[in-house]
Each structure stands twice: as C-alpha cells, then as structure tokens.
Amino acid sequence: MGLLDTITDTLRASSAATNRGDGRGESKGAYWCHDCGERRLDLDVAGDDPPTCPSCGEAMTFERSPGSTGCAC
C-alpha cells in the first residue's frame, strides 16, 4: 500500500496548495464602473448598497448573480 499512500498524500497536498482563499468567504461577483473600467470585489464593499466609483463618483453595477456560472473577474 506504499504507492497508494504516496499518491493519496500527493493529491491532498496538491488540493491544499490550490486553496487560495483569504478567509473572507466566497465572492458572489464584483461591482463595475463601465465608464472608467474600475472593479471592486463584492467582499471589499460594506453594506448592501452599490458603491460609488472612486474615479468618477458614479454608482457601480453588480455583475454576476449568485446562481450563475463563470468568472466575475
């Protein structure tokens, strides 16, 4: 069973190394300013209201709903 144990240990180490979370939970998407191209991750925004763009001051829009697939980055 030495070979099987080695493979199992390698797979566990590999999956632990790819966990790149920062402890804040899972992101549901990001806020975007389509005029300026600014982006803010939803985890970086306090409250439920959309943030204003730091460059132009316009309200940012949320991209990607929690039930959708794909990347919001």
Secondary structure, 3 states (H helix, E strand, C coil): CHHHHHHHHHHHHHHHHCCCCCCCCCCCCEEECCCCCCEEEHHHCCCCCCCECCCCCCECEEECCCCCCCCCC
